[in-house]
Amino acid sequence: MRDGPSVGPENFHADDCISLALRQWHQHLLFALQRDLLFSLQRGWSSVPGLVSVKEARKPRWRRRSQPAKLRSGAVTESVDILCRRCGSRITSDADRVCVAGLHRHSQVNPHGFIWEFDCFANAHGCSLEHNLTLEFTWFPRFRWQLANCRQCQFHLGWHFVASKDSFGGLICDRLCRE
């Protein structure tokens, strides 16, 4: 038995009351955050401080210095390397850009409410893959995914998506830079 005065008929102690109050406050806070997030989804992201709207998230965050020049045949005459913003190691190039579901650039929201803006690439040889492939919370039907990190510094750069015969890398725009 604990020392100290008991509170109430169930022999709650002061520690129990504080613990119960903290749990109720925590549940209330979580409920309020969920309510605000739902409201924001219905009314638009601009009502949540610190979050950008989907329209804002779609704006390019890194400047395009030069687009690869394409000939009428579709051949690329110039290919600019795309580097890890943290360590500067080569991750992929402009020549490896691909369209997935009709777009090269996608903006998606993960289950934690973070908005990720990423570009799609056929190859990202500068990435190492982490964890097993999963279908949980996938943004592309049929595609399983796993984390893609920089081989050099292990900075999270995006995701590797795999379907039966197709695969591509989704690399986060503001974690990359151009040569």
TIZA-136238 format. One record per residue: x, y, z of N, C-alpha, C, O in turn. Coordinates in Angstrom, 3 decimals, m for minus. Example, Ala and Ser with C-alpha at 12.3 -4.5 7.8 and 13.67 -1.06 7.14 Angstrom:
BEGIN
[[13.190,m5.690,7.800],[12.300,m4.500,7.800],[13.200,m3.300,7.800],[14.236,m3.319,8.465]]
[[12.850,m2.250,7.080],[13.670,m1.060,7.140],[12.900,0.030,7.870],[13.409,1.138,8.039]]
# end
This chain:
BEGIN
[[0.836,m1.186,0.000],[0.000,0.000,0.000],[0.877,1.244,0.000],[1.928,1.271,0.640]]
[[0.447,2.259,m0.711],[1.203,3.501,m0.820],[1.019,4.362,0.422],[0.020,4.280,1.137]]
[[2.048,5.202,0.644],[1.935,6.185,1.718],[1.173,7.386,1.204],[1.169,7.659,0.004]]
[[0.527,8.107,2.109],[m0.164,9.322,1.735],[m1.657,9.166,1.844],[m2.171,8.055,1.969]]
[[m2.352,10.283,1.795],[m3.812,10.234,1.958],[m4.479,9.634,0.728],[m4.031,9.841,m0.400]]
[[m5.541,8.897,0.957],[m6.301,8.340,m0.156],[m7.382,9.328,m0.557],[m7.840,10.127,0.260]]
[[m7.781,9.270,m1.795],[m8.785,10.182,m2.316],[m9.926,9.354,m2.863],[m9.713,8.480,m3.702]]
[[m11.126,9.616,m2.401],[m12.295,8.952,m2.932],[m12.509,7.566,m2.346],[m11.666,7.035,m1.624]]
[[m13.663,6.997,m2.680],[m14.017,5.688,m2.105],[m13.202,4.541,m2.683],[m13.120,3.484,m2.057]]
[[m12.588,4.713,m3.873],[m11.817,3.618,m4.469],[m10.369,3.619,m4.017],[m9.558,2.881,m4.576]]
[[m10.019,4.426,m3.023],[m8.655,4.525,m2.509],[m7.665,4.997,m3.566],[m6.547,4.488,m3.643]]
[[m8.077,5.976,m4.387],[m7.131,6.599,m5.306],[m6.155,7.427,m4.494],[m6.535,8.075,m3.519]]
[[m4.901,7.403,m4.900],[m3.892,8.230,m4.250],[m3.618,9.443,m5.139],[m4.085,9.500,m6.276]]
[[m2.868,10.399,m4.626],[m2.557,11.613,m5.379],[m1.862,11.266,m6.692],[m2.149,11.868,m7.727]]
[[m0.935,10.279,m6.651],[m0.252,9.868,m7.875],[m1.232,9.328,m8.902],[m1.103,9.592,m10.098]]
[[m2.226,8.561,m8.422],[m3.233,8.008,m9.326],[m4.062,9.118,m9.961],[m4.365,9.065,m11.153]]
[[m4.427,10.116,m9.174],[m5.218,11.231,m9.689],[m4.425,12.013,m10.744],[m4.965,12.386,m11.785]]
[[m3.151,12.253,m10.464],[m2.311,12.972,m11.426],[m2.157,12.158,m12.701],[m2.248,12.696,m13.805]]
[[m1.923,10.858,m12.545],[m1.771,9.984,m13.710],[m3.048,9.955,m14.538],[m2.998,10.021,m15.766]]
[[m4.198,9.855,m13.861],[m5.482,9.833,m14.560],[m5.713,11.166,m15.279],[m6.175,11.184,m16.420]]
[[m5.394,12.272,m14.617],[m5.572,13.592,m15.233],[m4.676,13.744,m16.459],[m5.106,14.285,m17.478]]
[[m3.429,13.270,m16.366],[m2.520,13.343,m17.509],[m3.021,12.496,m18.667],[m2.953,12.926,m19.818]]
[[m3.526,11.294,m18.381],[m4.062,10.433,m19.448],[m5.261,11.092,m20.125],[m5.371,11.075,m21.351]]
[[m6.167,11.676,m19.321],[m7.337,12.341,m19.896],[m6.919,13.550,m20.731],[m7.469,13.785,m21.807]]
[[m5.939,14.322,m20.232],[m5.456,15.476,m20.973],[m4.825,15.028,m22.292],[m5.042,15.653,m23.330]]
[[m4.038,13.938,m22.250],[m3.394,13.407,m23.454],[m4.442,12.961,m24.463],[m4.315,13.251,m25.653]]
[[m5.487,12.251,m24.002],[m6.550,11.818,m24.908],[m7.275,13.019,m25.506],[m7.605,13.024,m26.692]]
[[m7.523,14.045,m24.673],[m8.183,15.249,m25.165],[m7.329,15.946,m26.221],[m7.845,16.407,m27.239]]
[[m6.017,16.021,m25.974],[m5.104,16.643,m26.921],[m5.086,15.881,m28.247],[m5.144,16.490,m29.316]]
[[m5.006,14.541,m28.177],[m5.028,13.733,m29.405],[m6.333,13.926,m30.165],[m6.330,14.047,m31.390]]
[[m7.449,13.955,m29.439],[m8.743,14.163,m30.085],[m8.773,15.530,m30.781],[m9.256,15.649,m31.907]]
[[m8.248,16.565,m30.096],[m8.238,17.910,m30.676],[m7.366,17.959,m31.932],[m7.737,18.597,m32.917]]
[[m6.203,17.286,m31.903],[m5.335,17.259,m33.081],[m6.007,16.538,m34.240],[m5.935,16.990,m35.383]]
[[m6.668,15.404,m33.943],[m7.368,14.672,m35.001],[m8.501,15.517,m35.573],[m8.701,15.554,m36.787]]
[[m9.252,16.204,m34.687],[m10.349,17.057,m35.136],[m9.825,18.183,m36.026],[m10.398,18.468,m37.077]]
[[m8.714,18.831,m35.593],[m8.139,19.919,m36.382],[m7.628,19.431,m37.728],[m7.780,20.120,m38.737]]
[[m7.022,18.242,m37.750],[m6.527,17.687,m39.003],[m7.683,17.377,m39.945],[m7.608,17.676,m41.137]]
[[m8.760,16.777,m39.419],[m9.925,16.484,m40.237],[m10.535,17.776,m40.772],[m10.893,17.857,m41.947]]
[[m10.655,18.788,m39.909],[m11.172,20.081,m40.338],[m10.306,20.662,m41.454],[m10.814,21.205,m42.435]]
[[m8.994,20.538,m41.286],[m8.070,21.072,m42.282],[m8.191,20.339,m43.605],[m8.101,20.953,m44.668]]
[[m8.394,19.028,m43.546],[m8.571,18.264,m44.776],[m9.841,18.706,m45.494],[m9.879,18.768,m46.723]]
[[m10.885,19.013,m44.718],[m12.140,19.432,m45.329],[m12.082,20.861,m45.831],[m12.640,21.161,m46.887]]
[[m11.419,21.756,m45.099],[m11.403,23.181,m45.411],[m10.167,23.631,m46.178],[m10.170,24.709,m46.773]]
[[m9.119,22.827,m46.174],[m7.878,23.223,m46.836],[m6.752,23.330,m45.827],[m6.976,23.640,m44.657]]
[[m5.541,23.070,m46.292],[m4.371,23.028,m45.411],[m3.988,24.389,m44.863],[m3.266,24.455,m43.868]]
[[m4.437,25.465,m45.461],[m4.005,26.792,m45.031],[m4.436,27.101,m43.607],[m3.884,28.008,m42.983]]
[[m5.423,26.356,m43.071],[m5.882,26.627,m41.716],[m4.992,25.992,m40.656],[m5.180,26.262,m39.469]]
[[m4.025,25.154,m41.043],[m3.116,24.526,m40.078],[m1.789,25.255,m40.115],[m1.136,25.291,m41.158]]
[[m1.369,25.846,m38.983],[m0.088,26.548,m39.003],[1.063,25.587,m39.228],[1.080,24.493,m38.663]]
[[2.025,25.986,m40.049],[3.206,25.164,m40.278],[3.069,24.180,m41.421],[4.068,23.608,m41.856]]
[[1.867,23.966,m41.920],[1.678,23.054,m43.048],[1.412,23.868,m44.307],[0.769,24.917,m44.269]]
[[1.918,23.361,m45.410],[1.694,24.043,m46.677],[0.511,23.406,m47.378],[0.193,22.240,m47.149]]
[[m0.128,24.168,m48.221],[m1.245,23.632,m48.989],[m0.712,22.697,m50.068],[0.469,22.730,m50.412]]
[[m1.592,21.879,m50.585],[m1.192,20.975,m51.661],[m0.756,21.782,m52.870],[0.167,21.390,m53.584]]
[[m1.427,22.924,m53.106],[m1.053,23.791,m54.220],[0.377,24.310,m54.020],[1.170,24.329,m54.962]]
[[0.705,24.735,m52.777],[2.054,25.197,m52.473],[3.059,24.051,m52.571],[4.177,24.245,m53.047]]
[[2.666,22.864,m52.123],[3.581,21.720,m52.131],[3.947,21.318,m53.550],[5.015,20.750,m53.775]]
[[3.073,21.605,m54.511],[3.353,21.213,m55.896],[4.331,22.153,m56.586],[4.863,21.822,m57.645]]
[[4.574,23.323,m55.999],[5.522,24.260,m56.603],[6.936,23.701,m56.453],[7.274,23.170,m55.395]]
[[7.759,23.809,m57.479],[9.120,23.279,m57.382],[9.905,23.980,m56.281],[9.852,25.203,m56.147]]
[[10.635,23.192,m55.496],[11.422,23.763,m54.410],[12.879,23.903,m54.778],[13.625,24.594,m54.084]]
[[13.298,23.274,m55.836],[14.686,23.457,m56.267],[14.671,23.919,m57.703],[13.902,23.429,m58.529]]
[[15.534,24.869,m57.982],[15.560,25.515,m59.285],[16.056,24.580,m60.366],[17.004,23.822,m60.161]]
[[15.429,24.636,m61.485],[15.887,23.880,m62.643],[16.830,24.779,m63.418],[16.398,25.724,m64.077]]
[[18.122,24.481,m63.337],[19.111,25.292,m64.054],[19.029,25.062,m65.548],[19.016,26.003,m66.342]]
[[18.973,23.784,m65.916],[18.874,23.505,m67.348],[18.106,22.205,m67.534],[18.399,21.198,m66.890]]
[[17.138,22.241,m68.408],[16.406,21.033,m68.749],[17.217,20.281,m69.789],[17.888,20.905,m70.610]]
[[17.169,18.957,m69.772],[17.881,18.224,m70.801],[17.313,18.554,m72.182],[16.100,18.549,m72.391]]
[[18.204,18.835,m73.099],[17.777,19.146,m74.461],[17.425,17.844,m75.172],[18.247,16.932,m75.252]]
[[16.205,17.762,m75.684],[15.778,16.546,m76.371],[15.672,16.813,m77.862],[15.150,17.839,m78.299]]
[[16.172,15.880,m78.613],[16.031,15.958,m80.062],[14.650,15.443,m80.437],[13.943,14.876,m79.605]]
[[14.280,15.641,m81.670],[12.971,15.145,m82.111],[12.851,13.634,m81.953],[11.746,13.117,m81.796]]
[[13.967,12.925,m81.992],[13.927,11.471,m81.835],[13.733,11.069,m80.382],[13.465,9.902,m80.097]]
[[13.866,12.041,m79.434],[13.690,11.723,m78.027],[14.997,11.468,m77.306],[14.993,11.212,m76.101]]
[[16.128,11.532,m78.019],[17.419,11.283,m77.375],[17.836,12.491,m76.552],[17.627,13.630,m76.967]]
[[18.418,12.250,m75.399],[18.875,13.323,m74.532],[20.304,13.677,m74.905],[21.174,12.807,m74.947]]
[[20.553,14.976,m75.180],[21.898,15.391,m75.558],[22.713,15.838,m74.353],[23.943,15.823,m74.395]]
[[22.036,16.236,m73.274],[22.723,16.680,m72.071],[22.014,16.062,m70.877],[20.786,16.093,m70.795]]
[[22.779,15.504,m69.954],[22.180,14.920,m68.766],[22.854,15.507,m67.534],[24.070,15.409,m67.372]]
[[22.068,16.106,m66.686],[22.578,16.729,m65.471],[22.449,15.724,m64.323],[21.398,15.108,m64.143]]
[[23.523,15.565,m63.552],[23.483,14.666,m62.406],[22.652,15.271,m61.287],[22.656,16.484,m61.079]]
[[21.942,14.415,m60.572],[21.165,14.819,m59.409],[21.860,14.227,m58.189],[22.148,13.031,m58.142]]
[[22.127,15.091,m57.195],[22.978,14.749,m56.061],[22.210,14.780,m54.744],[21.169,15.427,m54.631]]
[[22.740,14.073,m53.755],[22.230,14.151,m52.392],[22.550,15.545,m51.851],[23.695,15.991,m51.920]]
[[21.559,16.217,m51.326],[21.769,17.577,m50.821],[22.690,17.576,m49.608],[23.402,18.554,m49.379]]
[[22.692,16.489,m48.819],[23.500,16.465,m47.603],[24.984,16.239,m47.885],[25.823,16.989,m47.386]]
[[25.326,15.210,m48.685],[26.742,14.864,m48.861],[27.276,15.132,m50.267],[28.489,15.109,m50.473]]
[[26.396,15.386,m51.241],[26.836,15.688,m52.590],[27.141,14.491,m53.462],[27.658,14.660,m54.566]]
[[26.836,13.274,m53.002],[27.107,12.098,m53.847],[26.047,11.975,m54.940],[24.906,12.400,m54.763]]
[[26.443,11.381,m56.082],[25.545,11.245,m57.231],[24.477,10.208,m56.919],[24.783,9.094,m56.495]]
[[23.221,10.585,m57.131],[22.098,9.680,m56.876],[21.521,9.166,m58.189],[21.330,7.961,m58.350]]
[[21.242,10.063,m59.123],[20.645,9.698,m60.408],[20.920,10.838,m61.384],[21.770,11.687,m61.115]]
[[20.215,10.868,m62.509],[20.381,11.961,m63.472],[19.040,12.305,m64.101],[18.063,11.567,m63.974]]
[[19.017,13.449,m64.785],[17.805,13.868,m65.481],[17.355,12.841,m66.518],[16.161,12.698,m66.778]]
[[18.304,12.137,m67.102],[17.972,11.152,m68.137],[17.126,10.003,m67.591],[16.458,9.311,m68.360]]
[[17.147,9.791,m66.265],[16.397,8.690,m65.654],[14.993,9.086,m65.206],[14.291,8.274,m64.604]]
[[14.573,10.311,m65.487],[13.221,10.747,m65.101],[12.167,9.923,m65.831],[12.312,9.617,m67.015]]
[[11.101,9.566,m65.107],[9.984,8.828,m65.706],[8.667,9.402,m65.200],[8.615,10.071,m64.168]]
[[7.608,9.125,m65.948],[6.263,9.495,m65.527],[5.575,8.261,m64.959],[5.625,7.182,m65.549]]
[[4.944,8.428,m63.826],[4.178,7.354,m63.189],[2.773,7.898,m62.966],[2.602,8.990,m62.423]]
[[1.781,7.143,m63.382],[0.380,7.576,m63.292],[0.196,8.933,m63.982],[m0.582,9.769,m63.525]]
[[0.923,9.141,m65.090],[0.774,10.342,m65.892],[1.562,11.553,m65.418],[1.527,12.595,m66.072]]
[[2.275,11.447,m64.295],[3.024,12.584,m63.762],[4.450,12.190,m63.415],[4.727,11.048,m63.049]]
[[5.352,13.165,m63.540],[6.720,12.945,m63.063],[6.825,13.359,m61.599],[7.492,12.687,m60.812]]
[[6.178,14.452,m61.230],[6.221,14.956,m59.846],[4.896,14.651,m59.152],[3.818,14.898,m59.692]]
[[5.006,14.112,m57.952],[3.831,13.773,m57.151],[3.913,14.458,m55.799],[5.005,14.684,m55.277]]
[[2.752,14.791,m55.228],[2.639,15.260,m53.847],[1.697,14.304,m53.142],[0.561,14.111,m53.574]]
[[2.168,13.703,m52.058],[1.366,12.728,m51.320],[1.446,13.034,m49.830],[2.404,13.650,m49.363]]
[[0.433,12.597,m49.091],[0.397,12.759,m47.640],[0.546,11.382,m47.016],[m0.162,10.447,m47.390]]
[[1.474,11.254,m46.058],[1.648,9.958,m45.395],[0.684,9.843,m44.211],[0.018,10.823,m43.878]]
[[0.590,8.678,m43.568],[m0.364,8.496,m42.469],[m0.130,9.439,m41.288],[m1.038,9.628,m40.478]]
[[1.041,10.028,m41.166],[1.334,10.953,m40.073],[0.973,12.391,m40.424],[1.150,13.292,m39.605]]
[[0.467,12.611,m41.641],[0.038,13.937,m42.048],[1.103,14.784,m42.724],[0.860,15.956,m43.013]]
[[2.289,14.214,m42.984],[3.345,14.963,m43.662],[3.116,14.937,m45.167],[2.780,13.896,m45.733]]
[[3.298,16.074,m45.805],[3.166,16.162,m47.263],[4.546,15.973,m47.860],[5.486,16.687,m47.509]]
[[4.668,15.006,m48.768],[5.945,14.726,m49.439],[5.793,15.052,m50.911],[4.851,14.596,m51.559]]
[[6.705,15.829,m51.433],[6.752,16.131,m52.861],[7.970,15.407,m53.420],[9.096,15.630,m52.977]]
[[7.730,14.535,m54.401],[8.832,13.731,m54.926],[8.717,13.568,m56.432],[7.632,13.628,m57.010]]
[[9.889,13.357,m57.055],[9.983,13.097,m58.489],[10.260,11.612,m58.702],[10.816,10.945,m57.829]]
[[9.872,11.105,m59.857],[10.028,9.675,m60.156],[11.193,9.449,m61.118],[11.368,10.183,m62.090]]
[[11.984,8.419,m60.825],[13.161,8.077,m61.614],[13.189,6.571,m61.859],[12.864,5.775,m60.978]]
[[13.587,6.198,m63.080],[13.703,4.779,m63.414],[14.848,4.129,m62.640],[14.730,2.982,m62.208]]
[[15.942,4.844,m62.462],[17.112,4.328,m61.742],[17.586,5.351,m60.735],[17.591,6.552,m61.005]]
[[17.979,4.872,m59.587],[18.593,5.725,m58.563],[19.730,4.900,m57.960],[19.635,4.416,m56.832]]
[[20.801,4.751,m58.731],[21.898,3.875,m58.329],[22.632,4.377,m57.087],[23.348,3.611,m56.441]]
[[22.460,5.653,m56.748],[23.103,6.197,m55.560],[22.341,5.924,m54.275],[22.744,6.378,m53.205]]
[[21.238,5.182,m54.372],[20.423,4.877,m53.193],[20.642,3.444,m52.723],[20.834,2.535,m53.530]]
[[20.612,3.261,m51.423],[20.566,1.915,m50.845],[19.154,1.722,m50.308],[18.529,2.669,m49.830]]
[[18.660,0.503,m50.388],[17.284,0.212,m49.987],[17.273,m0.376,m48.582],[18.147,m1.156,m48.204]]
[[16.260,0.019,m47.825],[16.194,m0.378,m46.429],[14.818,m0.965,m46.131],[13.812,m0.497,m46.665]]
[[14.772,m1.972,m45.295],[13.557,m2.660,m44.840],[12.950,m3.506,m45.957],[13.369,m3.428,m47.112]]
[[11.969,m4.303,m45.597],[11.290,m5.171,m46.561],[10.238,m4.387,m47.330],[9.750,m3.354,m46.872]]
[[9.902,m4.894,m48.500],[8.841,m4.287,m49.299],[7.503,m4.465,m48.581],[7.252,m5.508,m47.978]]
[[6.647,m3.446,m48.646],[5.334,m3.516,m48.009],[4.281,m2.852,m48.885],[4.589,m1.969,m49.686]]
[[3.043,m3.285,m48.726],[1.908,m2.658,m49.412],[1.179,m1.673,m48.503],[0.274,m0.973,m48.957]]
[[1.563,m1.605,m47.211],[0.895,m0.720,m46.267],[1.022,0.727,m46.690],[2.119,1.194,m46.998]]
[[m0.092,1.440,m46.708],[m0.135,2.875,m47.001],[0.542,3.235,m48.324],[1.118,4.316,m48.446]]
[[0.479,2.348,m49.312],[1.120,2.647,m50.595],[0.364,3.757,m51.314],[m0.861,3.842,m51.223]]
[[1.085,4.591,m52.017],[0.486,5.685,m52.775],[0.139,5.273,m54.196],[m0.594,5.978,m54.889]]
[[0.665,4.128,m54.632],[0.422,3.662,m55.993],[m0.132,2.239,m55.923],[0.564,1.335,m55.461]]
[[m1.373,2.021,m56.372],[m1.957,0.675,m56.322],[m1.054,m0.339,m57.030],[m0.454,m0.031,m58.060]]
[[m0.964,m1.537,m56.475],[m0.142,m2.654,m56.963],[1.334,m2.503,m56.595],[2.064,m3.492,m56.652]]
[[1.795,m1.343,m56.230],[3.216,m1.128,m55.954],[3.521,m1.281,m54.467],[2.946,m0.600,m53.618]]
[[4.445,m2.200,m54.182],[4.993,m2.295,m52.827],[6.131,m1.283,m52.731],[6.667,m0.863,m53.756]]
[[6.506,m0.888,m51.522],[7.534,0.144,m51.376],[8.477,m0.182,m50.225],[8.163,m0.975,m49.337]]
[[9.649,0.459,m50.272],[10.616,0.403,m49.190],[11.408,1.704,m49.201],[11.413,2.428,m50.197]]
[[12.073,1.996,m48.094],[12.819,3.247,m47.973],[14.042,3.249,m48.877],[14.666,2.211,m49.094]]
[[14.379,4.417,m49.400],[15.592,4.606,m50.204],[16.436,5.688,m49.531],[15.986,6.822,m49.362]]
[[17.660,5.327,m49.152],[18.590,6.247,m48.493],[19.805,6.476,m49.379],[20.101,5.672,m50.263]]
[[20.500,7.568,m49.139],[21.762,7.833,m49.836],[22.776,6.759,m49.443],[22.945,6.477,m48.256]]
[[23.448,6.159,m50.420],[24.469,5.135,m50.128],[25.616,5.688,m49.289],[26.190,4.976,m48.466]]
[[25.947,6.963,m49.502],[27.107,7.560,m48.846],[26.824,7.946,m47.395],[27.550,7.533,m46.491]]
[[25.762,8.745,m47.168],[25.526,9.293,m45.820],[24.291,8.712,m45.130],[24.009,9.067,m43.985]]
[[23.549,7.828,m45.802],[22.351,7.171,m45.270],[21.201,8.138,m44.968],[20.332,7.829,m44.153]]
[[21.192,9.301,m45.617],[20.115,10.277,m45.474],[18.894,9.756,m46.225],[19.025,9.279,m47.352]]
[[17.708,9.839,m45.619],[16.483,9.360,m46.271],[16.172,10.251,m47.471],[15.935,11.450,m47.321]]
[[16.176,9.652,m48.666],[15.943,10.410,m49.904],[14.587,10.135,m50.524],[14.130,10.914,m51.360]]
[[13.924,9.038,m50.138],[12.633,8.729,m50.732],[12.287,7.261,m50.593],[12.573,6.631,m49.574]]
[[11.661,6.720,m51.644],[11.145,5.362,m51.602],[11.404,4.660,m52.929],[11.502,5.296,m53.978]]
[[11.511,3.346,m52.862],[11.634,2.511,m54.051],[10.325,1.744,m54.166],[9.933,1.047,m53.231]]
[[9.643,1.865,m55.306],[8.347,1.231,m55.535],[8.520,0.082,m56.520],[9.194,0.228,m57.539]]
[[7.908,m1.065,m56.211],[8.061,m2.261,m57.049],[6.700,m2.906,m57.274],[5.970,m3.177,m56.321]]
[[6.359,m3.151,m58.540],[5.197,m3.967,m58.903],[5.754,m5.219,m59.578],[6.965,m5.435,m59.543]]
[[4.925,m6.033,m60.180],[5.382,m7.313,m60.734],[6.598,m7.159,m61.654],[7.614,m7.818,m61.433]]
[[6.516,m6.305,m62.680],[7.643,m6.132,m63.597],[8.153,m4.696,m63.624],[9.165,m4.411,m64.264]]
[[7.470,m3.803,m62.944],[7.833,m2.387,m62.962],[8.461,m1.979,m61.635],[8.135,m2.524,m60.580]]
[[9.357,m1.021,m61.710],[9.893,m0.416,m60.491],[10.363,0.996,m60.806],[10.718,1.309,m61.942]]
[[10.359,1.832,m59.796],[10.853,3.202,m59.943],[11.176,3.742,m58.559],[10.736,3.206,m57.542]]
[[11.950,4.807,m58.546],[12.275,5.478,m57.295],[11.530,6.785,m57.200],[11.473,7.544,m58.167]]
[[10.960,7.054,m56.047],[10.343,8.350,m55.761],[11.267,9.109,m54.831],[11.382,8.767,m53.653]]
[[11.936,10.146,m55.352],[12.964,10.866,m54.574],[12.452,12.245,m54.170],[11.961,13.001,m55.008]]
[[12.568,12.565,m52.898],[12.037,13.786,m52.310],[12.788,14.996,m52.885],[14.016,15.071,m52.823]]
[[12.020,15.937,m53.444],[12.599,17.074,m54.172],[13.552,17.911,m53.330],[14.646,18.240,m53.790]]
[[13.166,18.260,m52.114],[14.019,19.175,m51.353],[15.182,18.471,m50.650],[15.905,19.102,m49.879]]
[[15.368,17.190,m50.903],[16.542,16.483,m50.379],[17.574,16.206,m51.470],[18.565,15.512,m51.246]]
[[17.318,16.767,m52.662],[18.225,16.587,m53.804],[18.674,17.952,m54.306],[18.021,18.966,m54.057]]
[[19.785,17.962,m55.007],[20.226,19.178,m55.704],[20.857,18.750,m57.034],[21.156,17.576,m57.254]]
[[21.046,19.728,m57.901],[21.634,19.442,m59.200],[23.108,19.780,m59.210],[23.580,20.628,m58.454]]
[[23.822,19.098,m60.084],[25.268,19.314,m60.207],[25.561,20.721,m60.655],[26.725,21.088,m60.814]]
# end
